[in-house]
Amino acid sequence: MPETKADIGFGAIFGIEGDTPGTYVPVAEVTAITPPSRSREAIEATHLNSPDQYAEFIAGIMRGGEAGFTMNFVPNATDTLVTAFEAGKGKYQITFPNGVKLQFGGVFTNYEIDEITNEKMSATCTFQQSGKAALEAAGAPA
């Protein structure tokens, strides 16, 4: 039986496109990343003679879901995430540990600084994918 190719997420990066198109600036101290999901509507197309009285469906519009990350929060008066949030739309990239990249456009929908306690400070960011995401092989141009 062949060895598993499973890996851990250590080394993954969440990037936000910078001033130069196609160049992604890594977000510092990310602790967890959730890539966007993909879903498709199922549109009912049942008719009066559908076989065996079972509902029939056709494939509808595809949607990209939400993506996000959690990070160690370090307060800074020039917070680049606030700038990205206020811009609204942007382009984002998740680089997996093996170098494969997932790029998507979307709307930066939530930037939340979590409760401040005696533990480490953290923040969560959420993005709604808009349009189709693209997977790019390792080593391909960004």
Summary of the structure (lengths in Angstrom):
residues: 142
radius of gyration: 19.6
end to end distance: 35.9
largest distance: 65.7
contacts: 330
relative contact order: 0.24
helix: 8%
strand: 49%
